[in-house]
Amino acid sequence: MLDGISSLTYIVFLAAVVLAEWYLYKAAAFSRTVLATINGWLLFITLLGLTGFYHNPEALPPRIVLLVGPPLLLLVALFGTRNGRAFLDSLDLNLLTWMHVARFPIELTLFWLYEAGKVPLIMTFEGRNWDILSGLTAPLIAWYAFKGNAVVRPGLLLLWNIVCLALVVNIATHGLLSAESPFQQFAFDQPNVGVLYVPFNWLPGFLVPAVLLAHLVAIRRLLRSAATGKTG
């Protein structure tokens, strides 16, 4: 477990997790399967994280990869199968857009973890991480690009999703390469250890894949709509 972390940091981070899970669950029409999958995975990585499993700097593959890898494989399976794509096409784009508001408390959490010496400066908005802009602009985009559940400004929504996808890929890459492992490239003086401990391992294990899913679903659907001349 981590020491020197304020109660506020835990509260704000858990609020981000609850927000993301709620919007994803609601976007999936309150699917019990979605809820059970998310909570089952969170429980699994929590129990494993409590043993210290993920903090092993010499392990191959790096243990942080074992946090983000399984959800990414699930995304590949969803996009790569007919039933998976049907499920993705059923998700509510408006609610997926609102889900990104969770990125604002995530960035506050990362900054406070940096102040506690648990993540490097480059993972914060004072370093190389500008993902807080995604969380701040998500409500504006949701309000301006939708009318009800219909997309009324698809070009704007597509551009925003592409830019914000690049932002999350940027911070995810820096997070992976700042973690203590044989492949570490950044922040040797203050490596990324915070996200290897409970509950902050939910960031690479759930929040990052959820954000990626929301962006990829939106981009795929908007591009298909542009090709067919239909929106919504």
C-alpha positions, 0 to 999 in steps of 0.5 A: 500500500502507499503512504503519504497519500491524502484522503482527498486523493482517494476520494477524488480518484474513486469519484472518477472511477464511479463516473466512468463506470456509471456512464459506461454502464448507462451507455450500454443500456444498463447491461448487467453483463457490462457491470459484472465484467467491470466489477469482476475485473476491478475485484480481481486486480484489487486482490492481486494488487493487495499482494504487491504483485504489480510492483516488481521492477524486474519482472518480464513482461512488466507487471503494468502491462498485465494491468492494461493488457487484458482489457486491451485484448477485450477491446480487440475482440470486441472490434474484431467480431461481429457480435462485438461490433454489434454491441459497440454500435449499440452504445450511446455516443452522447453518454460515452462523450459525457464519460470523459468528464472523469478525466478531470478528477483523474488528472487531479489525482495524478498531480497529487500523486506526483506531489506525494512522490509516487508518479513523475512530473511528466505524467501531470498537467505541469509536465507532458500530460494535457489530458485534463483538457479532455475532461474540461471540454467533454461537457461542452462537446456533449452539449454542442455536438448533440441534440438529444441523442442525435449527432448534429455536429459530427465533424466537430465530434470526430475532431475532438475524439481524435485529438483527445485519443492522441492525448490519452495515448500520450499519457498512457505511453509516458506512464508505461515508459516511466514505470519501474521495469527493464523497459523504463525510459523516463523519470528514473529519479521519481518513477511511476509507482503509484498506479501499481498499487490499489486502488490507483491500479484501476487507472491503467486497468480500467480507466485508460481502456474505458477512455480508449473504448469510448474514443474508438467507438465514436471515431468508428461510428462517425467515420462510417456515418460520414461514408454513408451520409448518415449521422446520429 
